[in-house]
Amino acid sequence: MPLRPLSVEVRSAFRRLWSELEPIGRAETGGYRRYAWTRTDLELRDWFAAQAQARGLTLTEDRVGNQWAWWGPAPEGGEGSGARRKAIVTGSHLDSVPDGGAFDGPLGVVSSLLAVDVLRERGHRPDRPLAVVNFVDEEGARFGIACAGSRLLTGVLDPDRARALRDSDGVTMAQALADAGRDPDALGPDPEALARIGAFVELHIEQGRYLVDRGAAVGVGSHIWPHGRWRIDIPGEANHAGTTALEDRQDAMIGFAAAVIAARRAAQTHGCVATIGKVAVTPGGVNAIPSAVTGWLDARGADAHAVEAVVADVAAIMDDFDAQVRQESWTPTTDFDHALVRQMAGRLGGIPTLGTGAGHDSGILANAGIPAAMLFVRNPTGVSHSPAEFAEEGDSLVGVAALAAVLADLTGGPR
């Protein structure tokens, strides 16, 4: 069935919402630095709350701080709630990686709010609650664990461990929450909030070229590769860079260099991808031999055993440097709900389905047993986590129309 065209009002609202978000957290590089529980993040949360209020949506928060904007009363959840009373949820996140692009996360939030506008404009009367969610700390840029908001919500991330996580300035998540006016002790799983969700559909910019190569504006996500993050702590001994003979040095940076090379070679050997993109050096002086280096390994691949083999190869090399390799997060292969994927692809005219190597909150919810799927919008650059990340306005509006059509189907009533 062809998608109905969007009204002039919705198109205008799309431009207005982007213009409001555009300056928040933008760095001189042109990229964005929107980190969890910072002033920028609080400004984004206020923006989301204002959008909910402007639409007469009821704003709630779970124990983690994820924001939910409800059209219709939020279901009570719990064992007594039937499937038809549970909510259809859409949305994404507003935080970013360091110097990230404008679209990763915000495109999903903006599109979800506009999809609600579209349904209301067309007189849609949902027969079950509909919510737009803004997940907190999806990128993990500040505290190192991706999808922290959904991992805490579902109980995958232990709250004590989360509170103890530190950012690059040594600030714990507990302290960051307190500084933001929140109670760190409230952090934890929220089964009641989770039980309200009947299905989750997340729209996201594609972080590759699959749709570009197939000439499609929108695609349906079918699965997420297994992926994880590991912390590598390499010991050394601080000393003077100018007076210490090479043979007397215990330079932690040598071990770090070996880790970077080992990760690349292991990824090539096992058909995966691996990146060490974050490093902390102690003491960090130009003229001081490092006494310790910590690096974070990100490894992903189509096969979980292959990813594990990459990490094992790196760990074997690190044994030579007395380094510790510790897993910080792991997400197994995530297959989205097959029936939901088929329904969405059929409703949208048999558009392409694709897997992704990028993690998403939808994957965390899917692994928690919630029917979930994704819509991807074409990215003509194929680049993500960079200011070069981009989506054409026309493709973005096709995404809004597609999401509105899917939500109309899932919530009943006229399309």
N, C-alpha and C positions, 0 to 999 in steps of 0.2 A: 504494500500500500504506500503510495507516495506521501511524503511529508507535507503537511500544510505550511504555507508560507507564513513567516512571522510578520507581525504588524510593524508599522513605522514606530509606534510607541516602544515596542520591545527593542527594536534596533537602536533607538535613541538611548534607551536605558542601558544597553550594553556599553555604549561609548561613555556614558556618564559614570557608570560604576568603575570602568577602567581608569578614567581620569581621576577618580577619587583615590584609588589604590596606588596609582603610579608613583607618587612622591614618597610613600611611606616606606622607610627603610632603604631608600636607594642610596648607593654609595657613589663616590666620584668615578669609580670604574665603569659605571653604567649598570652594574649588577646590583643585587639586593643582599642585605644582611639583616635578615629577620629571624632572630634567634629566640628560643623559648624563654618566656618570663622576663624579658627585657622591656624597656619602655616602648620600643617599637612593637613588640608583640602585644603589649597591652593596648596600644593604639589600634592595632588590627582587630583585637577582640572587641574594642569599643565600636569600631566600624561595623563588625558583624552584628553586634547587638542593635545598633541603630538601624541596620537593614531589616532585621527581624521586626523591630518596633514599627518601622514605616509600613510594613506589610500586615501588621496586626497579628504577627506570629508570636506564639508564647515561647519565651526564651527560658531554657533550663540548663543546668550544668550537672554533670555526674561527679563522682568523687575525685576524678582525675583533673577536672577542669575543662574537658571537652564540652563545647557549646552545641546545644540542640535547639533549633527553631521549629516549632510545631505548628502545622496547619491542622486544626482540630485538636482535641484534648490528647495529651500523651497517654498511651495505654498504661495500665497499672503494671503489666508484666507479671512474672511469677508463674507457677505451675498451672494456675487456674485460667490463664489467658489462652484462648483459642487462637489458632493460626490466623483466622480472618480478622481478629481484633488487633493483631500485631501490626506495627507500622512498616510502611515502605520508607526507607531512608536513602537520601542521596547527599552529596557534598564531598568535601576533600579537606585540604589544609591550607593555611596561609603563611606558614614559616618557610624558610629557604635555607639552602646550603650557603656557605660563604661565597659572595659575589655570584649568586645564582641568577637564573632568568626570571622573567615576570610571570610566566605562565604555569610553571610546575606547582600545582596546588591551587593557586587563585583562580585559574580557568575553571576548575571544577566547582569551586564555591560560587563564583559569579554565575556560571551556567545553571547551577541548581536553583539559585534565587530567581533567575529569569524564567526557568521552567515553571516555577510556581506562578509567576506573573502570567505566563502564557496560558496555563490551565485555568486560572481565574478569569482571564479575559475571555476565554471560550466557554465560560459557564460550567466548567467541570465541577462535579460534586463527588469528591472521593468517598468511597464507602468504607474506608479505613484510614487511620491517621497517616499523615505524610510529614516527614521531618527533613530539614537541611542541617547537616552537622559540619562543624569546624573542628577537626581533630587537632589537638595541641602536639607540638614537638614531633612532627612526622619525620622530618629530615634528620633529627638527632645531631644537628650541627653544633650545639652547645655542650651536650653531655655525652655524646658519643654513641647513643643507642637509637637507631631509627625506629619510627613508629612507636615511640614511647607512650603516647597517649592511648593508642589502641591496645598495646601490649599490657599496660597497667589495667585498663578497663577489663580485659579478658583474663587477667591473672597470669599471663605469660611472664611478665616482669615482676619480680618480687618488690614490694614497696620499700622494704628496708634497703635493698640494694639500690633502688632508684634514688632514695633520699641521700645516699652516700656518694653518688656520682659527682665528679667535680668537673668544672669547665677549665679552660686553659689558664684562668686567673686563680684557680684553686677554690672557687666558690662552689659549694655543694648545691645539689638540687634543692635540698631542704632549706638552705639559706636563701636561695633564689626565690622559692615559693614564699617564704616569710617576707622577703623584701618587696614582693609583689602584693602583699597584704593577704596572703592565703595561709591556711593552716597545713603545715607539712604532714601532721599526723593524720589528716583526713585522706591522704593519698592511699589508694588501694583498689582492688577489684571492685566492680560494681555490678553484681549479677542482676540486680533489679533493672538497672538501665539497659543492660545487655538483653534481658528477656523481652524488652519492648520491641526489639527489631525483628521484623518478619523477613525482610530482604534488604540488601544494600546494593545500590548501583552507584559507582564512582566514575565520573567523567574526568579525563586527564589528557593533557597533551601527550602525544606519542614521543618517546625518547629515543627515536631511531628513524629509519627511512622505509619501513615496510609499506606504509600507506602511500608515501611519495612514489615508490617504485610501482605501485599498483594503480595509481591515479585515482585514489579514493579519499574523500574528505574525512570520512569517519569509519572506524572499525570497532568490532566487539572483541574485548579481551577474553581469551580462553583459559590462560594459566600464567603462573609466575614461576620462573626458575627458582630452584633452591639457592639460598644465599646466606651469608653470615659475615660477622666482623670478629676479628681476633686482635687482642692487644699483645704486643711484643715488647717486653722489657729487657733491655740489654745493659749489663753492668760494665763499668769501667773504673778508671781512677783519674781524678782531676790532677792536672799538673800544668806547668808552664809550657806554652806552645813554642817558645823560642829557646828554652834551655834544656829541654828533655830530649835525650837521644831517642831515635826511632825505636831501637831495640829495647828501650826501657819503658816504652809507653803501653798503657792499657786503655786504648782509645775505643770507647763505646761506639763511635761513629763508624768504625771499620765493620763491626758486626751489623750495624744498620744497613750499610751499603751492601753487605752480603745478603741481607734479608730482601732488599729490593730486587737484586738480581735473581735470587732464588725464586721469588714469587713470579717473576716474568717467565723464567724458564719452566717452572712447574706448570704454569697456565698453558704454555705452548705444548708441553708434553701431554697434558690431560684434556686438551680441548676446552678449556675454560677461560675466564677472564679473571685477573687479579690485580689489585691496585693497593699501593701504600701511599695514600694521599695526605696523611696527617702525621706530623712528627713533633715531639717535644724533646728539647735538648737541655741537659743540665750540666754546667751552670749557664750555658748559652753565651759565653763570651767569645769574641773573635780570637783572642789570644790565650784561650784556655782549652786544654784537652777535655773533652766531655767525660764526666764521671758517670753519666747515665743517659740513655736515649730510649724513648718510647715511641714506637710506631704502631699504626693501626692498619691491619690488613683487611681488605674487602675482597672476598672471593665469591664467584658465582659461576654457574654453568647449567647446562640442560640436564645433567645427571648428578644426583647428590653424591654418589660414590666418587665421581671424578673431582668434585669440589673438596671432599674430604682428603683425597689423595694429594691435592695441591697443598693443603694445610700441613699434611704429614711431611711432605718433602721440605717445606720451609722449616718446620719444627726440627727436622733432622739436621739441617744446616745450623740452626740456632743452638743446638746442643754443643757445638764446637765453641760457642761464645758464652756458655753458661747462661743463656738467655731463657726467659720464660715466655711461652706462648699460651695465652688463655683466651678461651672463647667468651665473647661478650654478648653475642646474639646469634641466633640461628633460626631460619625459617625454612621448613622443608618445601618440597615441590607443592605448589598450591594450584589445584584444579578448581576453577570456578564452577558454580552449580551448572551442570550440563543442561538441565531443563530450562533454566533461566537464560543461558547463553543462546540456546536454540530459539527460544521465544523472542529474544531481542533481535537476533539476526534475521528471523523470519519477518518480524514486524517492520524492520528497516530495509526490507527488500533484498535480503541475501547478501548484505555487505560483508567485507572480508572479516575473518576472525584471526587473531594473532596472539602469540604469547609474548612475554616481556621478561627481560632480565632485571627490571627495576622493581624494588619492593614498594608496597602500598598498604595503607590501612585496610583496604578491601581484602587483601590477602590474609591479614591477621584475623579479621572477622570470619573469613571463609574457613580458616583452620580452627576456629572456635565453634564451627558447626552452623554458622549463619549463611543461608543462600546469598551468594554475592557474585557480582560480575562487573565488568568495566566497559566504558566507552572511551575510545581513543580518538583524538582529533589530530589531523595531519600537521606535521611540523616540517615545513619546506627545507629548513636547514639541516634537519636530522640531528641537531646539536641540542644537548640539554645540560643542566647544571652549569650554565654559562649565559652571559648576556646575549649570546647569539641565538638562544632559544626563541622560537617564534611560532605564532599561528596567525594565518590570515583572518581578517575579520569575517570574510565570507564563510570560511571553513568553521570558524568558531560559532557562527550563527546556525550553520547546519547542525553542529553539535547540540546547541540549545534546542533546536526543533526535534532532533532525534531523542534527546533526553526527555523532553516533554511528552513525546509519543509513547515512550517506554513507561514513564510514570503514569500516564493516563491508562494504559493497559493494566498495569499492576494494581492500580487503586480503583478500577472499575469506573463506570460512567461513560459519557460520550467522549470521543476523541477530539 
